[in-house]
Amino acid sequence: EDMAKNFSKYPKKWGLKKPDTNIDHRRVPNLRVFFAKFGKSKSIETKPELYVPGDIVTWDLPGNLTHIGIVVNRKSADGKRYLIVHNIGGGQVLEDCLFKFTITGHYQYQK
């Protein structure tokens, strides 16, 4: 909905003239704009205590790929970080990967 009303505010990485309802809701750069606008942007420092269950995190992966995950209420084996649930192509996984890649966004969102 917001993208249809405010298309000019979203990234122009794909050469489109209007929203593509088939994919836009899955593109991390679009999600970053949405969460920054309708949620709360939080620090991207690498301090585990700043990341709490329910937070949304975005990363840059090798190969200029973007990725997104959700912080969950289970801790890493060493008890220092919350785990992340994400889907990197093989289905949903629960993993200790919060600081594995470069964090580009950190958001809190409540509808």
N, CA, C and O atoms as a GROMACS GRO file, in nm:
protein
  444
    1GLU      N    1   0.082  -0.120   0.000
    1GLU     CA    2   0.000   0.000   0.000
    1GLU      C    3   0.086   0.126   0.000
    1GLU      O    4   0.066   0.214  -0.083
    2ASP      N    5   0.181   0.134   0.094
    2ASP     CA    6   0.263   0.254   0.101
    2ASP      C    7   0.346   0.271  -0.025
    2ASP      O    8   0.364   0.383  -0.074
    3MET      N    9   0.397   0.161  -0.077
    3MET     CA   10   0.480   0.171  -0.197
    3MET      C   11   0.398   0.222  -0.316
    3MET      O   12   0.450   0.299  -0.397
    4ALA      N   13   0.274   0.182  -0.327
    4ALA     CA   14   0.189   0.230  -0.435
    4ALA      C   15   0.165   0.380  -0.423
    4ALA      O   16   0.161   0.451  -0.523
    5LYS      N   17   0.150   0.428  -0.300
    5LYS     CA   18   0.124   0.571  -0.276
    5LYS      C   19   0.251   0.655  -0.282
    5LYS      O   20   0.246   0.772  -0.318
    6ASN      N   21   0.365   0.596  -0.246
    6ASN     CA   22   0.490   0.671  -0.232
    6ASN      C   23   0.605   0.604  -0.306
    6ASN      O   24   0.715   0.591  -0.252
    7PHE      N   25   0.581   0.561  -0.428
    7PHE     CA   26   0.680   0.484  -0.504
    7PHE      C   27   0.814   0.557  -0.514
    7PHE      O   28   0.919   0.493  -0.513
    8SER      N   29   0.812   0.688  -0.523
    8SER     CA   30   0.936   0.765  -0.538
    8SER      C   31   1.026   0.757  -0.416
    8SER      O   32   1.145   0.788  -0.425
    9LYS      N   33   0.973   0.718  -0.302
    9LYS     CA   34   1.052   0.710  -0.178
    9LYS      C   35   1.128   0.577  -0.165
    9LYS      O   36   1.211   0.562  -0.076
   10TYR      N   37   1.099   0.483  -0.253
   10TYR     CA   38   1.160   0.350  -0.246
   10TYR      C   39   1.276   0.338  -0.345
   10TYR      O   40   1.280   0.412  -0.443
   11PRO      N   41   1.369   0.246  -0.320
   11PRO     CA   42   1.486   0.232  -0.407
   11PRO      C   43   1.449   0.208  -0.553
   11PRO      O   44   1.347   0.147  -0.584
   12LYS      N   45   1.534   0.257  -0.640
   12LYS     CA   46   1.513   0.245  -0.785
   12LYS      C   47   1.611   0.144  -0.846
   12LYS      O   48   1.654   0.162  -0.960
   13LYS      N   49   1.645   0.042  -0.773
   13LYS     CA   50   1.748  -0.054  -0.815
   13LYS      C   51   1.704  -0.146  -0.929
   13LYS      O   52   1.789  -0.209  -0.991
   14TRP      N   53   1.577  -0.155  -0.957
   14TRP     CA   54   1.528  -0.256  -1.050
   14TRP      C   55   1.471  -0.196  -1.178
   14TRP      O   56   1.416  -0.270  -1.261
   15GLY      N   57   1.482  -0.067  -1.196
   15GLY     CA   58   1.439  -0.002  -1.319
   15GLY      C   59   1.289  -0.003  -1.343
   15GLY      O   60   1.244   0.006  -1.458
   16LEU      N   61   1.212  -0.014  -1.238
   16LEU     CA   62   1.066  -0.018  -1.253
   16LEU      C   63   1.005   0.122  -1.249
   16LEU      O   64   1.061   0.213  -1.189
   17LYS      N   65   0.892   0.137  -1.314
   17LYS     CA   66   0.820   0.264  -1.315
   17LYS      C   67   0.703   0.264  -1.216
   17LYS      O   68   0.645   0.368  -1.187
   18LYS      N   69   0.671   0.145  -1.166
   18LYS     CA   70   0.562   0.130  -1.069
   18LYS      C   71   0.592   0.007  -0.984
   18LYS      O   72   0.677  -0.074  -1.020
   19PRO      N   73   0.524  -0.008  -0.872
   19PRO     CA   74   0.548  -0.124  -0.786
   19PRO      C   75   0.521  -0.257  -0.857
   19PRO      O   76   0.435  -0.265  -0.945
   20ASP      N   77   0.595  -0.359  -0.818
   20ASP     CA   78   0.575  -0.495  -0.866
   20ASP      C   79   0.524  -0.578  -0.749
   20ASP      O   80   0.602  -0.620  -0.664
   21THR      N   81   0.394  -0.599  -0.743
   21THR     CA   82   0.332  -0.666  -0.628
   21THR      C   83   0.376  -0.811  -0.613
   21THR      O   84   0.352  -0.872  -0.509
   22ASN      N   85   0.439  -0.867  -0.713
   22ASN     CA   86   0.487  -1.005  -0.706
   22ASN      C   87   0.613  -1.018  -0.621
   22ASN      O   88   0.636  -1.124  -0.562
   23ILE      N   89   0.696  -0.913  -0.613
   23ILE     CA   90   0.827  -0.927  -0.549
   23ILE      C   91   0.862  -0.815  -0.452
   23ILE      O   92   0.940  -0.837  -0.360
   24ASP      N   93   0.807  -0.696  -0.469
   24ASP     CA   94   0.852  -0.580  -0.390
   24ASP      C   95   0.848  -0.602  -0.240
   24ASP      O   96   0.936  -0.552  -0.169
   25HIS      N   97   0.751  -0.675  -0.190
   25HIS     CA   98   0.738  -0.698  -0.046
   25HIS      C   99   0.846  -0.792   0.007
   25HIS      O  100   0.859  -0.809   0.128
   26ARG      N  101   0.924  -0.852  -0.082
   26ARG     CA  102   1.032  -0.942  -0.041
   26ARG      C  103   1.170  -0.880  -0.061
   26ARG      O  104   1.270  -0.940  -0.020
   27ARG      N  105   1.179  -0.766  -0.122
   27ARG     CA  106   1.308  -0.703  -0.148
   27ARG      C  107   1.355  -0.628  -0.024
   27ARG      O  108   1.288  -0.536   0.024
   28VAL      N  109   1.471  -0.667   0.027
   28VAL     CA  110   1.521  -0.609   0.152
   28VAL      C  111   1.536  -0.458   0.144
   28VAL      O  112   1.499  -0.391   0.241
   29PRO      N  113   1.588  -0.398   0.036
   29PRO     CA  114   1.596  -0.252   0.034
   29PRO      C  115   1.459  -0.185   0.050
   29PRO      O  116   1.449  -0.081   0.115
   30ASN      N  117   1.355  -0.243  -0.006
   30ASN     CA  118   1.220  -0.189   0.012
   30ASN      C  119   1.173  -0.206   0.156
   30ASN      O  120   1.112  -0.116   0.213
   31LEU      N  121   1.202  -0.321   0.214
   31LEU     CA  122   1.163  -0.345   0.353
   31LEU      C  123   1.233  -0.248   0.448
   31LEU      O  124   1.174  -0.205   0.546
   32ARG      N  125   1.358  -0.214   0.419
   32ARG     CA  126   1.431  -0.119   0.503
   32ARG      C  127   1.361   0.017   0.502
   32ARG      O  128   1.347   0.080   0.607
   33VAL      N  129   1.318   0.062   0.385
   33VAL     CA  130   1.245   0.189   0.376
   33VAL      C  131   1.116   0.181   0.457
   33VAL      O  132   1.084   0.272   0.533
   34PHE      N  133   1.043   0.072   0.440
   34PHE     CA  134   0.916   0.054   0.511
   34PHE      C  135   0.937   0.055   0.662
   34PHE      O  136   0.867   0.128   0.733
   35PHE      N  137   1.030  -0.025   0.712
   35PHE     CA  138   1.051  -0.034   0.858
   35PHE      C  139   1.104   0.097   0.916
   35PHE      O  140   1.069   0.133   1.028
   36ALA      N  141   1.186   0.168   0.841
   36ALA     CA  142   1.234   0.299   0.889
   36ALA      C  143   1.119   0.399   0.896
   36ALA      O  144   1.116   0.484   0.986
   37LYS      N  145   1.025   0.389   0.804
   37LYS     CA  146   0.912   0.483   0.800
   37LYS      C  147   0.805   0.449   0.903
   37LYS      O  148   0.753   0.539   0.970
   38PHE      N  149   0.772   0.322   0.917
   38PHE     CA  150   0.659   0.283   1.002
   38PHE      C  151   0.699   0.217   1.133
   38PHE      O  152   0.614   0.193   1.219
   39GLY      N  153   0.825   0.189   1.149
   39GLY     CA  154   0.874   0.130   1.273
   39GLY      C  155   0.970   0.226   1.341
   39GLY      O  156   0.960   0.348   1.325
   40LYS      N  157   1.061   0.170   1.415
   40LYS     CA  158   1.162   0.249   1.485
   40LYS      C  159   1.299   0.199   1.441
   40LYS      O  160   1.330   0.081   1.457
   41SER      N  161   1.382   0.288   1.387
   41SER     CA  162   1.519   0.252   1.353
   41SER      C  163   1.602   0.249   1.480
   41SER      O  164   1.592   0.338   1.565
   42LYS      N  165   1.683   0.146   1.493
   42LYS     CA  166   1.765   0.128   1.612
   42LYS      C  167   1.913   0.123   1.572
   42LYS      O  168   1.946   0.115   1.453
   43SER      N  169   2.000   0.127   1.670
   43SER     CA  170   2.144   0.126   1.647
   43SER      C  171   2.188  -0.001   1.575
   43SER      O  172   2.134  -0.109   1.598
   44ILE      N  173   2.288   0.013   1.487
   44ILE     CA  174   2.346  -0.104   1.421
   44ILE      C  175   2.483  -0.139   1.479
   44ILE      O  176   2.562  -0.210   1.416
   45GLU      N  177   2.511  -0.088   1.598
   45GLU     CA  178   2.636  -0.123   1.664
   45GLU      C  179   2.641  -0.273   1.691
   45GLU      O  180   2.537  -0.338   1.702
   46THR      N  181   2.762  -0.327   1.701
   46THR     CA  182   2.777  -0.470   1.727
   46THR      C  183   2.784  -0.496   1.877
   46THR      O  184   2.882  -0.549   1.929
   47LYS      N  185   2.678  -0.457   1.944
   47LYS     CA  186   2.662  -0.480   2.088
   47LYS      C  187   2.541  -0.571   2.107
   47LYS      O  188   2.428  -0.528   2.083
   48PRO      N  189   2.563  -0.695   2.148
   48PRO     CA  190   2.451  -0.791   2.157
   48PRO      C  191   2.334  -0.743   2.240
   48PRO      O  192   2.219  -0.776   2.210
   49GLU      N  193   2.360  -0.666   2.344
   49GLU     CA  194   2.252  -0.623   2.433
   49GLU      C  195   2.153  -0.528   2.366
   49GLU      O  196   2.044  -0.504   2.419
   50LEU      N  197   2.187  -0.473   2.251
   50LEU     CA  198   2.098  -0.382   2.179
   50LEU      C  199   1.992  -0.455   2.097
   50LEU      O  200   1.895  -0.394   2.052
   51TYR      N  201   2.010  -0.585   2.078
   51TYR     CA  202   1.922  -0.664   1.993
   51TYR      C  203   1.834  -0.752   2.080
   51TYR      O  204   1.883  -0.839   2.152
   52VAL      N  205   1.703  -0.730   2.072
   52VAL     CA  206   1.608  -0.802   2.157
   52VAL      C  207   1.506  -0.877   2.072
   52VAL      O  208   1.483  -0.842   1.956
   53PRO      N  209   1.444  -0.980   2.129
   53PRO     CA  210   1.345  -1.056   2.053
   53PRO      C  211   1.239  -0.967   1.990
   53PRO      O  212   1.185  -0.875   2.052
   54GLY      N  213   1.211  -0.998   1.864
   54GLY     CA  214   1.115  -0.920   1.786
   54GLY      C  215   1.180  -0.818   1.696
   54GLY      O  216   1.118  -0.771   1.600
   55ASP      N  217   1.306  -0.782   1.723
   55ASP     CA  218   1.376  -0.687   1.637
   55ASP      C  219   1.399  -0.748   1.499
   55ASP      O  220   1.413  -0.870   1.485
   56ILE      N  221   1.402  -0.663   1.399
   56ILE     CA  222   1.428  -0.702   1.261
   56ILE      C  223   1.565  -0.649   1.225
   56ILE      O  224   1.597  -0.534   1.254
   57VAL      N  225   1.647  -0.733   1.163
   57VAL     CA  226   1.784  -0.696   1.128
   57VAL      C  227   1.805  -0.722   0.979
   57VAL      O  228   1.759  -0.823   0.925
   58THR      N  229   1.875  -0.629   0.911
   58THR     CA  230   1.912  -0.649   0.772
   58THR      C  231   2.063  -0.648   0.760
   58THR      O  232   2.133  -0.582   0.838
   59TRP      N  233   2.112  -0.722   0.662
   59TRP     CA  234   2.256  -0.735   0.640
   59TRP      C  235   2.290  -0.721   0.493
   59TRP      O  236   2.206  -0.738   0.405
   60ASP      N  237   2.419  -0.690   0.468
   60ASP     CA  238   2.480  -0.707   0.336
   60ASP      C  239   2.561  -0.834   0.343
   60ASP      O  240   2.643  -0.852   0.433
   61LEU      N  241   2.538  -0.923   0.248
   61LEU     CA  242   2.611  -1.049   0.239
   61LEU      C  243   2.716  -1.039   0.129
   61LEU      O  244   2.709  -0.949   0.045
   62PRO      N  245   2.812  -1.128   0.128
   62PRO     CA  246   2.908  -1.130   0.018
   62PRO      C  247   2.836  -1.140  -0.116
   62PRO      O  248   2.729  -1.201  -0.126
   63GLY      N  249   2.894  -1.081  -0.219
   63GLY     CA  250   2.832  -1.083  -0.351
   63GLY      C  251   2.729  -0.975  -0.369
   63GLY      O  252   2.646  -0.982  -0.460
   64ASN      N  253   2.731  -0.872  -0.282
   64ASN     CA  254   2.639  -0.760  -0.290
   64ASN      C  255   2.492  -0.805  -0.277
   64ASN      O  256   2.404  -0.751  -0.343
   65LEU      N  257   2.469  -0.902  -0.191
   65LEU     CA  258   2.334  -0.951  -0.164
   65LEU      C  259   2.284  -0.892  -0.033
   65LEU      O  260   2.362  -0.865   0.058
   66THR      N  261   2.154  -0.873  -0.024
   66THR     CA  262   2.092  -0.824   0.099
   66THR      C  263   2.016  -0.937   0.165
   66THR      O  264   1.976  -1.034   0.099
   67HIS      N  265   1.996  -0.925   0.297
   67HIS     CA  266   1.930  -1.032   0.371
   67HIS      C  267   1.858  -0.972   0.491
   67HIS      O  268   1.890  -0.862   0.535
   68ILE      N  269   1.760  -1.045   0.543
   68ILE     CA  270   1.681  -0.997   0.656
   68ILE      C  271   1.652  -1.114   0.750
   68ILE      O  272   1.639  -1.228   0.707
   69GLY      N  273   1.641  -1.084   0.879
   69GLY     CA  274   1.607  -1.186   0.978
   69GLY      C  275   1.539  -1.123   1.098
   69GLY      O  276   1.534  -1.001   1.111
   70ILE      N  277   1.488  -1.208   1.186
   70ILE     CA  278   1.419  -1.163   1.307
   70ILE      C  279   1.490  -1.220   1.428
   70ILE      O  280   1.522  -1.339   1.433
   71VAL      N  281   1.514  -1.135   1.527
   71VAL     CA  282   1.573  -1.178   1.653
   71VAL      C  283   1.466  -1.254   1.732
   71VAL      O  284   1.352  -1.208   1.744
   72VAL      N  285   1.503  -1.371   1.784
   72VAL     CA  286   1.408  -1.453   1.860
   72VAL      C  287   1.452  -1.466   2.005
   72VAL      O  288   1.561  -1.422   2.042
   73ASN      N  289   1.367  -1.526   2.086
   73ASN     CA  290   1.391  -1.530   2.231
   73ASN      C  291   1.475  -1.649   2.278
   73ASN      O  292   1.466  -1.688   2.394
   74ARG      N  293   1.554  -1.706   2.190
   74ARG     CA  294   1.647  -1.813   2.228
   74ARG      C  295   1.789  -1.760   2.216
   74ARG      O  296   1.820  -1.684   2.125
   75LYS      N  297   1.875  -1.801   2.308
   75LYS     CA  298   2.012  -1.749   2.313
   75LYS      C  299   2.110  -1.842   2.242
   75LYS      O  300   2.085  -1.962   2.224
   76SER      N  301   2.222  -1.784   2.204
   76SER     CA  302   2.333  -1.859   2.145
   76SER      C  303   2.389  -1.957   2.247
   76SER      O  304   2.360  -1.946   2.366
   77ALA      N  305   2.470  -2.052   2.202
   77ALA     CA  306   2.526  -2.154   2.290
   77ALA      C  307   2.606  -2.093   2.405
   77ALA      O  308   2.608  -2.147   2.515
   78ASP      N  309   2.673  -1.980   2.379
   78ASP     CA  310   2.752  -1.914   2.485
   78ASP      C  311   2.667  -1.818   2.568
   78ASP      O  312   2.717  -1.758   2.663
   79GLY      N  313   2.539  -1.804   2.534
   79GLY     CA  314   2.448  -1.719   2.610
   79GLY      C  315   2.466  -1.570   2.591
   79GLY      O  316   2.408  -1.492   2.666
   80LYS      N  317   2.545  -1.529   2.492
   80LYS     CA  318   2.577  -1.387   2.475
   80LYS      C  319   2.487  -1.313   2.376
   80LYS      O  320   2.478  -1.190   2.381
   81ARG      N  321   2.421  -1.385   2.288
   81ARG     CA  322   2.339  -1.322   2.185
   81ARG      C  323   2.209  -1.399   2.169
   81ARG      O  324   2.201  -1.519   2.195
   82TYR      N  325   2.106  -1.327   2.125
   82TYR     CA  326   1.984  -1.394   2.083
   82TYR      C  327   2.007  -1.452   1.943
   82TYR      O  328   2.088  -1.401   1.866
   83LEU      N  329   1.936  -1.557   1.913
   83LEU     CA  330   1.946  -1.620   1.783
   83LEU      C  331   1.859  -1.546   1.681
   83LEU      O  332   1.775  -1.464   1.717
   84ILE      N  333   1.883  -1.577   1.554
   84ILE     CA  334   1.812  -1.515   1.442
   84ILE      C  335   1.736  -1.624   1.367
   84ILE      O  336   1.790  -1.732   1.341
   85VAL      N  337   1.612  -1.598   1.332
   85VAL     CA  338   1.539  -1.684   1.240
   85VAL      C  339   1.540  -1.613   1.105
   85VAL      O  340   1.508  -1.495   1.094
   86HIS      N  341   1.578  -1.689   1.002
   86HIS     CA  342   1.587  -1.630   0.868
   86HIS      C  343   1.576  -1.741   0.765
   86HIS      O  344   1.580  -1.860   0.799
   87ASN      N  345   1.563  -1.702   0.640
   87ASN     CA  346   1.554  -1.798   0.530
   87ASN      C  347   1.649  -1.752   0.422
   87ASN      O  348   1.625  -1.651   0.355
   88ILE      N  349   1.757  -1.824   0.406
   88ILE     CA  350   1.857  -1.785   0.308
   88ILE      C  351   1.847  -1.870   0.182
   88ILE      O  352   1.941  -1.877   0.102
   89GLY      N  353   1.732  -1.934   0.164
   89GLY     CA  354   1.708  -2.007   0.041
   89GLY      C  355   1.672  -2.153   0.061
   89GLY      O  356   1.617  -2.216  -0.030
   90GLY      N  357   1.703  -2.209   0.176
   90GLY     CA  358   1.674  -2.350   0.200
   90GLY      C  359   1.564  -2.371   0.302
   90GLY      O  360   1.554  -2.479   0.360
   91GLY      N  361   1.484  -2.270   0.325
   91GLY     CA  362   1.382  -2.278   0.429
   91GLY      C  363   1.426  -2.204   0.554
   91GLY      O  364   1.541  -2.161   0.564
   92GLN      N  365   1.337  -2.190   0.648
   92GLN     CA  366   1.366  -2.116   0.770
   92GLN      C  367   1.468  -2.191   0.855
   92GLN      O  368   1.462  -2.313   0.869
   93VAL      N  369   1.561  -2.114   0.911
   93VAL     CA  370   1.660  -2.170   1.003
   93VAL      C  371   1.672  -2.080   1.125
   93VAL      O  372   1.645  -1.960   1.118
   94LEU      N  373   1.711  -2.139   1.235
   94LEU     CA  374   1.739  -2.068   1.359
   94LEU      C  375   1.889  -2.076   1.377
   94LEU      O  376   1.945  -2.185   1.384
   95GLU      N  377   1.955  -1.959   1.385
   95GLU     CA  378   2.101  -1.959   1.377
   95GLU      C  379   2.162  -1.846   1.459
   95GLU      O  380   2.099  -1.742   1.479
   96ASP      N  381   2.282  -1.868   1.505
   96ASP     CA  382   2.361  -1.766   1.574
   96ASP      C  383   2.441  -1.690   1.467
   96ASP      O  384   2.559  -1.717   1.447
   97CYS      N  385   2.375  -1.596   1.400
   97CYS     CA  386   2.439  -1.527   1.288
   97CYS      C  387   2.425  -1.375   1.295
   97CYS      O  388   2.447  -1.306   1.195
   98LEU      N  389   2.389  -1.322   1.411
   98LEU     CA  390   2.364  -1.178   1.422
   98LEU      C  391   2.480  -1.095   1.369
   98LEU      O  392   2.458  -0.999   1.294
   99PHE      N  393   2.602  -1.129   1.406
   99PHE     CA  394   2.717  -1.049   1.366
   99PHE      C  395   2.803  -1.119   1.260
   99PHE      O  396   2.920  -1.086   1.243
  100LYS      N  397   2.745  -1.214   1.190
  100LYS     CA  398   2.818  -1.288   1.087
  100LYS      C  399   2.844  -1.203   0.963
  100LYS      O  400   2.944  -1.221   0.895
  101PHE      N  401   2.753  -1.110   0.934
  101PHE     CA  402   2.763  -1.024   0.817
  101PHE      C  403   2.749  -0.878   0.859
  101PHE      O  404   2.719  -0.849   0.975
  102THR      N  405   2.771  -0.787   0.766
  102THR     CA  406   2.761  -0.644   0.795
  102THR      C  407   2.614  -0.604   0.813
  102THR      O  408   2.533  -0.620   0.722
  103ILE      N  409   2.582  -0.553   0.931
  103ILE     CA  410   2.446  -0.509   0.960
  103ILE      C  411   2.421  -0.375   0.891
  103ILE      O  412   2.500  -0.282   0.905
  104THR      N  413   2.310  -0.366   0.818
  104THR     CA  414   2.274  -0.242   0.749
  104THR      C  415   2.149  -0.177   0.806
  104THR      O  416   2.121  -0.060   0.778
  105GLY      N  417   2.074  -0.251   0.886
  105GLY     CA  418   1.952  -0.196   0.945
  105GLY      C  419   1.911  -0.276   1.067
  105GLY      O  420   1.937  -0.396   1.078
  106HIS      N  421   1.846  -0.206   1.160
  106HIS     CA  422   1.799  -0.268   1.284
  106HIS      C  423   1.671  -0.194   1.321
  106HIS      O  424   1.674  -0.073   1.341
  107TYR      N  425   1.561  -0.266   1.329
  107TYR     CA  426   1.430  -0.202   1.344
  107TYR      C  427   1.344  -0.272   1.449
  107TYR      O  428   1.360  -0.391   1.477
  108GLN      N  429   1.254  -0.194   1.503
  108GLN     CA  430   1.147  -0.246   1.588
  108GLN      C  431   1.018  -0.208   1.515
  108GLN      O  432   1.001  -0.094   1.474
  109TYR      N  433   0.930  -0.304   1.501
  109TYR     CA  434   0.805  -0.277   1.429
  109TYR      C  435   0.689  -0.341   1.503
  109TYR      O  436   0.693  -0.459   1.539
  110GLN      N  437   0.586  -0.261   1.524
  110GLN     CA  438   0.462  -0.311   1.583
  110GLN      C  439   0.347  -0.254   1.502
  110GLN      O  440   0.339  -0.133   1.481
  111LYS      N  441   0.260  -0.341   1.458
  111LYS     CA  442   0.147  -0.295   1.377
  111LYS      C  443   0.041  -0.235   1.465
  111LYS      O  444  -0.062  -0.190   1.416
   0.00000   0.00000   0.00000
